[in-house]
Amino acid sequence: MPTSPVVLIVDDQPGNLDVLVNYLADSGLELVVATDGEQALELAVSHLPELVLLDVMMPGIDGFETCRRLQDNPITAQVRVIFMSALADTDSKMQGFAAGAVDYLNKPLQREEVLARIQVHLTLRRQQHELQLKNQQLEALNRDLLEQIQRRQQVEDALHLADEKLSALTRQEAEHWGIDAFVGQSKATLDLLNEVRALQQAPRTNVLVLGESGTGKELISRATHFGSARSQKPFVAVNCSAIPSELADAEFFGHIKGAYTGATHDRHGYFLQADGGTLFLDEISDMPLAMQAKLLRVLEDGVVTPVGGRSSRQVDVRIVAATNADLVGRVNAKEFRQDLYFRLAGYQLLVPALRNRVSDIALLVNHYLVRLGGQMGRDRPTITPEAMAALNRYHYPGNVRELKNIIEYALIASRGGAIEVRHLHFLDAPESLAGHANVRGARPASLNSTPNHIAAEPSPGGIAEAESGGADHSDEEQILACIRTQGRIDNAAVQTLLGVNHGRASYLLKKLHKEGRLTKQGVRRWSYYTLPGPV
């Protein structure tokens, strides 16, 4: 839609058109003119005006018929029509309103009246549009509420049926996509899955999947492929960090027999293997610069030439790349090519860390109890409320992969009984769990080294106190004390530590940084804070 409202002026008299154009020249409107009804109907469809100033008496179809046809066309049915005519009798006006007009201007036209009527109806049109948007939002909210009720019912049922997944996905979707790690009903999870569904409908778009280790980037990448039109073609997964630089050309583009020592036969490279399908490049940030240039060339022209070969092949491959590194930071440091970055990032998917979808933890725990318990021959394994509370407080530096390992260990350690806190094996237990004598893997707080997030129970009334500004000193001391223990802290950790929102956490960190009591490390969402001096 253009930035300025579009007004279509229709009159068979050029002199009248000139007068109206002069009246409206400085009004900030985009003006379109027509000299008969047929031309007006065509321009209305192509320009979709907010308002039509329509003469009644015209050759061909008159203004009344033109207005009726505008109303009958679904494309232009919402366009507001103001008639202009020297016919001032009541019957003529009633005929105009019956045809669908919203107003009537008597000729000769007066500039102030024309401008006033136009502004009134543009305002009404805008308010009508805003009201429609609000109604749509309310309808969407009602649908969301209904869906939430239905999902909650699904969860309640799943808690009593060990063979059902506790997930926002249906069983069919989970089995088809193979993304069990994305059991959950949090907004972050549902938003991500909606993005995956959208990408399945765009099979030619390259995708860059970002996220921490253990979040399920490869599962999401496979979902993007197997739900798309490329699903009948290969999905070839490549770990870029595991390929020796001297063999990268042959691995990606193939080689012919005798191309180098050890090349005893012709071999297709990854691009030919994935032709028609998807090439998944894991740890793309570890690809050497020299190989990046060659990859960029293939992405630009779709042509690969095997090592030692003279003939080239055209390939049709979708690239889905993944990394847990700050790729933008590497671009800025000249460690990753900017042009390749833009080629790969046709669409970026950010896979949320488990600590950012805490409401999914209980669902994942029950899911793995059912799945892993079934594999071990356990019928309906259970977990104590204390153990579940401990799992909810943990910060999961290894994300979903770590949670799965914790549950697997606990199922074995519990030996058929209910899983208790003492059966949980945390590799990096937070301070809130470190003092629990029965937590396996817990260490004294002074020995912990939590790299990103520190989980703790929110302080009572944390949000209300923080927003009132009366607890600044106490909050700041808690942040500093946490850093002295953990070595570092970021916004999400402050939110968890104090029970405050993102804005309050950001304010406290920036305040301490400005006062010189904290040093900022990293940029954007990778930023964290330490005490000044060596960490």
Summary of the structure (lengths in Angstrom):
residues: 535
radius of gyration: 32.4
end to end distance: 53.7
largest distance: 98.7
contacts: 1669
relative contact order: 0.06
helix: 51%
strand: 13%
